Amino acid sequence: MDSTMHQKAFLLLLALVSAAFFWILIPFYGAVFWAVVLAIIFRPLQRRLERRLGGRRTLAALISVLTCILIVILPTAVILASLIGEGAQLVTRVQESQLVMPETVGDLISHLPPWAQSALDRFGVTDFDVLRERLASALTQISQFLAAQALSVGQNTLRFLAGLGIMLYVLFFLFRDGPAIGAAVRTSMPLSQEHSAALLSKFAAVVRATVKGNIIIAVLQGGIGGVAFWFLGVQGAFLWGALMMGLSMLPAVGAALVWGPVAGYFLLSGDILRGAILIAIGVGVIGLVDNLLRPPLVGKETRLPDYVVLVSTLGGLSIFGINGFVIGPLIAALFIAGWTLFRDERIRRGGLS
């Protein structure tokens, strides 16, 4: 009896200190999370460096961290700085210019059925003056949001630098001591060795597939879309390319949410050639990249249906912010993997026919 009480007390204490530990990590959970992600992605590099350096794990870990800085962190910082600058310039240009609605739009509306014209009237779409006012109001809110974010970044510079430092510090030890940490986690999990290994393997596979696969697809789709916008003379091509890069994380829809409306605007404004070119590039090139690369890069390792990836990604983004594009599919994959293991275990034990 005393042994049982001691065991329960120990488990309660273990749960409390574990909850407290994760609670104090909340302010920098993003830094720790991305340290784990980078450690998983660059683990093959760490292993190769260890072999070439004669097993000197510390030196190999230091080189791996420097590689992450050069390949991931510095380019990301440059892209974000350029994106913020071009976004502010685009908002300023649109605010200072007089938006002229193409006459073709009015002609198109006049040829619509009466019920469609009535619906557009109710939403004020046919009143171009109202549209200009709404657009000006929206742009004002965007500019205020950008100013607030810039102020927030400036005020939280110390916290951002602290988070970056924590990420690199944790990343170094994950590189150096990764196998030992992984073995300790597998041993400590309250599951069988088989289930622990299966879940950790799924965790690593989803991280690799989600980050590497989605980033490759995003860079290709955003790059192609940005170049197409630049070639067609669309202002803020870099900004739109970056937006397509972000939206391409969503399967099926993705970049079409950007190039589709622009192509429609070209067609409605009478610029049939540019509209047709953009549609051809969007469907024949950008869409082809998604259809050809997503199944082998993402679906092969995660084995998640597109609708699960879409919903889990949107849900993850809404809850966790930018981290959610990895956390959402990761939770979905672990959910499916966990229930699959549970089902297989019941079948082995004869619980299901």
C-alpha positions as CSV (number, residue, x, y, z in Angstrom):
1,M,0.0,0.0,0.0
2,D,2.8,2.4,0.9
3,S,4.6,1.6,-2.3
4,T,1.4,2.3,-4.3
5,M,0.9,5.6,-2.6
6,H,4.5,6.6,-3.1
7,Q,4.2,5.7,-6.8
8,K,1.1,7.8,-7.2
9,A,2.7,10.7,-5.4
10,F,5.8,10.5,-7.6
11,L,3.6,10.4,-10.7
12,L,1.7,13.5,-9.5
13,L,4.9,15.3,-8.7
14,L,6.3,14.3,-12.2
15,A,3.2,15.7,-13.9
16,L,3.3,18.9,-11.9
17,V,7.0,19.6,-12.6
18,S,6.5,18.7,-16.3
19,A,3.6,21.1,-16.6
20,A,5.6,23.8,-14.9
21,F,8.6,23.2,-17.1
22,F,6.5,23.5,-20.3
23,W,4.8,26.6,-18.8
24,I,8.1,28.4,-18.4
25,L,9.0,27.5,-22.0
26,I,5.9,29.0,-23.5
27,P,7.5,32.5,-24.1
28,F,10.1,30.9,-26.2
29,Y,8.3,27.8,-27.5
30,G,8.8,28.9,-31.1
31,A,12.6,29.1,-30.6
32,V,12.7,25.6,-29.1
33,F,10.3,24.2,-31.7
34,W,12.3,25.5,-34.7
35,A,15.6,24.3,-33.1
36,V,14.1,20.8,-33.1
37,V,12.8,21.3,-36.7
38,L,16.3,22.4,-37.9
39,A,18.0,19.6,-36.0
40,I,15.8,17.0,-37.7
41,I,16.2,18.5,-41.2
42,F,20.0,19.0,-41.0
43,R,20.7,15.8,-39.1
44,P,22.1,14.0,-42.2
45,L,24.6,16.9,-42.6
46,Q,25.6,16.5,-38.9
47,R,26.2,12.7,-39.4
48,R,28.4,13.3,-42.5
49,L,30.4,15.9,-40.7
50,E,31.0,13.6,-37.7
51,R,32.3,10.9,-40.0
52,R,34.6,13.3,-41.9
53,L,35.9,14.9,-38.7
54,G,36.7,11.6,-37.0
55,G,33.8,11.6,-34.6
56,R,34.4,15.1,-33.2
57,R,30.7,15.9,-32.5
58,T,31.3,19.3,-30.9
59,L,33.1,20.7,-34.0
60,A,30.6,19.1,-36.3
61,A,27.7,20.6,-34.4
62,L,29.3,24.0,-34.5
63,I,29.7,23.8,-38.3
64,S,26.1,22.5,-38.7
65,V,24.8,25.6,-36.7
66,L,26.9,27.9,-38.9
67,T,25.5,26.2,-42.0
68,C,21.9,26.7,-40.7
69,I,22.7,30.4,-40.2
70,L,24.0,30.8,-43.7
71,I,21.4,28.7,-45.5
72,V,18.2,29.5,-43.4
73,I,18.5,32.5,-41.1
74,L,20.3,35.1,-43.1
75,P,18.3,34.6,-46.4
76,T,15.1,34.6,-44.4
77,A,16.1,37.9,-42.8
78,V,17.0,39.5,-46.1
79,I,13.7,38.3,-47.7
80,L,11.6,39.6,-44.8
81,A,13.4,43.0,-44.9
82,S,12.8,43.3,-48.7
83,L,9.2,42.2,-48.3
84,I,8.4,44.8,-45.6
85,G,10.0,47.5,-47.7
86,E,8.2,46.6,-51.0
87,G,4.9,46.1,-49.2
88,A,5.1,49.6,-47.7
89,Q,6.0,51.1,-51.0
90,L,3.1,49.4,-52.7
91,V,0.6,50.6,-50.2
92,T,1.9,54.1,-50.5
93,R,1.8,54.0,-54.3
94,V,-1.8,52.8,-54.3
95,Q,-2.9,55.3,-51.7
96,E,-1.4,58.2,-53.6
97,S,-2.7,57.2,-57.0
98,Q,-6.2,57.7,-58.3
99,L,-7.8,54.3,-58.9
100,V,-9.6,54.3,-62.3
101,M,-12.0,51.5,-62.8
102,P,-11.8,50.1,-66.3
103,E,-14.8,50.9,-68.5
104,T,-14.9,47.2,-69.5
105,V,-16.0,46.3,-65.9
106,G,-19.0,48.6,-66.3
107,D,-19.8,47.1,-69.7
108,L,-19.5,43.7,-68.3
109,I,-21.9,44.5,-65.4
110,S,-24.4,46.0,-67.8
111,H,-24.6,42.7,-69.7
112,L,-25.2,40.6,-66.5
113,P,-28.7,39.2,-65.8
114,P,-31.0,41.5,-63.7
115,W,-30.7,39.3,-60.6
116,A,-26.9,39.5,-60.8
117,Q,-26.9,43.3,-61.2
118,S,-29.3,43.6,-58.2
119,A,-27.0,41.5,-56.1
120,L,-24.0,43.6,-57.0
121,D,-26.0,46.7,-56.3
122,R,-26.8,45.5,-52.8
123,F,-23.1,45.1,-52.1
124,G,-22.2,48.4,-53.7
125,V,-20.0,46.8,-56.3
126,T,-21.4,48.8,-59.2
127,D,-20.7,52.1,-57.5
128,F,-17.1,52.8,-58.3
129,D,-16.9,55.8,-55.9
130,V,-17.9,53.5,-53.0
131,L,-15.3,51.0,-54.1
132,R,-12.6,53.6,-54.1
133,E,-13.7,54.7,-50.6
134,R,-13.6,51.1,-49.4
135,L,-10.3,50.4,-50.9
136,A,-8.8,53.6,-49.4
137,S,-10.2,52.6,-46.0
138,A,-8.7,49.1,-46.4
139,L,-5.4,50.5,-47.4
140,T,-5.4,52.8,-44.4
141,Q,-6.0,49.9,-42.1
142,I,-3.2,48.0,-43.8
143,S,-0.8,50.8,-43.4
144,Q,-1.8,51.2,-39.7
145,F,-1.3,47.5,-39.2
146,L,2.2,47.6,-40.8
147,A,3.1,50.6,-38.7
148,A,1.9,48.8,-35.6
149,Q,3.8,45.6,-36.5
150,A,7.0,47.6,-37.2
151,L,6.6,49.3,-33.8
152,S,6.0,46.0,-32.1
153,V,9.1,44.5,-33.7
154,G,11.2,47.5,-32.6
155,Q,9.9,47.2,-29.1
156,N,10.5,43.5,-28.9
157,T,13.9,43.5,-30.6
158,L,15.5,42.3,-27.4
159,R,13.0,39.4,-27.1
160,F,13.5,38.5,-30.7
161,L,17.3,38.4,-30.3
162,A,16.9,36.4,-27.2
163,G,14.7,33.9,-28.9
164,L,17.2,33.6,-31.8
165,G,20.0,33.1,-29.4
166,I,18.0,30.4,-27.5
167,M,17.2,28.6,-30.8
168,L,20.8,28.5,-31.9
169,Y,22.0,27.4,-28.4
170,V,19.5,24.6,-28.2
171,L,20.2,23.7,-31.8
172,F,23.9,23.2,-31.1
173,F,23.2,20.7,-28.3
174,L,20.5,18.9,-30.4
175,F,23.1,18.4,-33.1
176,R,25.8,17.3,-30.7
177,D,23.7,15.1,-28.4
178,G,20.8,14.3,-30.7
179,P,21.1,10.5,-30.6
180,A,21.4,10.4,-26.8
181,I,18.4,12.8,-26.4
182,G,16.4,10.7,-28.8
183,A,17.2,7.5,-26.9
184,A,16.3,9.1,-23.6
185,V,13.0,10.3,-25.0
186,R,12.1,6.8,-26.4
187,T,13.0,5.2,-23.1
188,S,11.0,7.7,-21.0
189,M,7.8,7.6,-23.0
190,P,5.1,5.6,-21.2
191,L,4.6,3.4,-24.3
192,S,6.1,0.3,-25.6
193,Q,9.3,0.5,-27.5
194,E,7.5,-0.3,-30.7
195,H,4.9,2.4,-30.3
196,S,7.5,5.0,-29.1
197,A,9.7,4.3,-32.1
198,A,6.8,4.4,-34.5
199,L,5.5,7.8,-33.2
200,L,9.0,9.4,-33.1
201,S,9.6,8.1,-36.6
202,K,6.4,9.7,-37.7
203,F,7.2,12.9,-36.0
204,A,10.6,13.2,-37.8
205,A,9.1,12.2,-41.1
206,V,6.3,14.8,-40.9
207,V,8.7,17.5,-39.9
208,R,11.0,16.7,-42.8
209,A,8.3,16.4,-45.4
210,T,6.3,19.4,-44.2
211,V,9.2,21.8,-44.0
212,K,11.4,20.6,-46.8
213,G,8.6,19.6,-49.2
214,N,6.5,22.7,-48.6
215,I,9.4,25.1,-48.7
216,I,10.6,23.6,-52.0
217,I,7.1,23.9,-53.5
218,A,6.6,27.4,-52.1
219,V,9.9,28.7,-53.4
220,L,9.2,27.3,-56.9
221,Q,5.6,28.5,-57.0
222,G,6.3,31.9,-55.5
223,G,9.4,32.4,-57.7
224,I,7.6,31.5,-60.9
225,G,4.6,33.6,-59.9
226,G,6.8,36.6,-59.0
227,V,8.7,36.4,-62.2
228,A,5.4,36.2,-64.2
229,F,4.0,39.2,-62.4
230,W,7.2,41.2,-63.1
231,F,7.2,40.1,-66.8
232,L,3.5,41.2,-67.1
233,G,4.2,44.6,-65.5
234,V,2.3,44.0,-62.2
235,Q,3.5,46.4,-59.5
236,G,4.9,44.8,-56.3
237,A,5.9,41.6,-58.1
238,F,8.2,40.5,-55.2
239,L,5.4,41.1,-52.7
240,W,2.9,39.1,-54.7
241,G,5.5,36.4,-55.2
242,A,6.1,36.2,-51.5
243,L,2.4,36.0,-50.9
244,M,2.0,33.2,-53.4
245,M,5.0,31.5,-51.6
246,G,3.1,31.6,-48.3
247,L,-0.3,30.5,-49.7
248,S,1.3,27.7,-51.6
249,M,1.6,25.9,-48.2
250,L,-2.1,25.1,-48.7
251,P,-2.7,22.3,-51.1
252,A,-5.2,22.5,-54.0
253,V,-5.9,26.3,-53.6
254,G,-2.6,28.0,-52.7
255,A,-1.0,30.4,-55.2
256,A,-4.2,30.5,-57.3
257,L,-5.7,32.8,-54.6
258,V,-3.2,35.4,-55.9
259,W,-2.8,34.9,-59.6
260,G,-6.4,34.0,-60.2
261,P,-7.9,37.4,-59.3
262,V,-5.1,39.2,-61.1
263,A,-5.8,37.2,-64.2
264,G,-9.5,37.9,-63.8
265,Y,-8.8,41.6,-63.5
266,F,-6.7,41.5,-66.7
267,L,-9.6,39.8,-68.6
268,L,-12.2,42.2,-67.2
269,S,-10.2,45.2,-68.1
270,G,-9.8,44.1,-71.7
271,D,-6.2,43.0,-71.4
272,I,-6.9,39.6,-72.9
273,L,-3.3,38.8,-73.8
274,R,-1.9,39.4,-70.3
275,G,-4.8,37.6,-68.7
276,A,-4.4,34.6,-71.0
277,I,-0.6,34.5,-70.4
278,L,-1.1,34.6,-66.6
279,I,-3.8,31.8,-66.7
280,A,-1.5,29.7,-68.8
281,I,1.4,30.1,-66.4
282,G,-0.8,29.6,-63.4
283,V,-2.4,26.4,-64.6
284,G,0.3,25.0,-66.8
285,V,3.4,25.8,-64.7
286,I,2.5,26.9,-61.1
287,G,-0.3,24.3,-60.8
288,L,1.9,21.6,-62.4
289,V,4.6,22.2,-59.8
290,D,2.1,21.5,-57.0
291,N,0.6,18.5,-58.7
292,L,3.9,16.9,-59.6
293,L,6.0,17.7,-56.5
294,R,3.6,17.6,-53.6
295,P,2.7,13.9,-53.7
296,P,6.4,12.7,-53.6
297,L,7.7,15.4,-51.4
298,V,4.9,15.8,-48.8
299,G,2.3,13.1,-49.2
300,K,4.8,10.2,-49.5
301,E,6.2,10.7,-46.0
302,T,3.1,12.1,-44.2
303,R,0.6,9.9,-45.9
304,L,-2.1,12.5,-45.2
305,P,-4.9,13.2,-47.6
306,D,-4.9,16.7,-49.1
307,Y,-8.1,17.7,-47.3
308,V,-6.5,16.8,-43.9
309,V,-3.3,18.8,-44.8
310,L,-5.5,21.8,-45.8
311,V,-7.7,21.8,-42.7
312,S,-4.8,21.0,-40.3
313,T,-2.6,23.7,-41.8
314,L,-5.4,26.4,-41.6
315,G,-6.2,25.4,-38.1
316,G,-2.5,25.4,-37.1
317,L,-2.0,28.8,-38.6
318,S,-5.0,30.2,-36.8
319,I,-3.8,28.9,-33.4
320,F,0.0,29.0,-33.6
321,G,0.7,31.6,-36.2
322,I,3.5,31.0,-38.7
323,N,4.6,27.9,-36.7
324,G,1.2,26.4,-37.4
325,F,2.1,25.4,-40.9
326,V,4.3,22.7,-39.4
327,I,2.5,22.1,-36.1
328,G,-1.0,21.6,-37.6
329,P,0.0,18.8,-40.0
330,L,2.2,17.3,-37.3
331,I,-0.6,17.0,-34.9
332,A,-2.9,15.6,-37.6
333,A,-0.2,13.0,-38.6
334,L,0.4,12.0,-35.0
335,F,-3.3,11.7,-34.4
336,I,-3.8,9.4,-37.3
337,A,-0.6,7.4,-36.4
338,G,-1.7,7.0,-32.8
339,W,-5.1,5.7,-33.7
340,T,-3.7,3.5,-36.3
341,L,-1.3,1.9,-33.7
342,F,-4.3,1.6,-31.3
343,R,-6.4,-0.2,-34.0
344,D,-3.5,-2.5,-35.0
345,E,-2.9,-3.4,-31.3
346,R,-6.6,-4.2,-30.8
347,I,-6.5,-6.4,-33.9
348,R,-3.5,-8.3,-32.7
349,R,-5.1,-8.9,-29.3
350,G,-8.3,-10.1,-31.0
351,G,-10.4,-7.1,-29.9
352,L,-11.6,-6.6,-33.5
353,S,-12.6,-9.1,-36.0
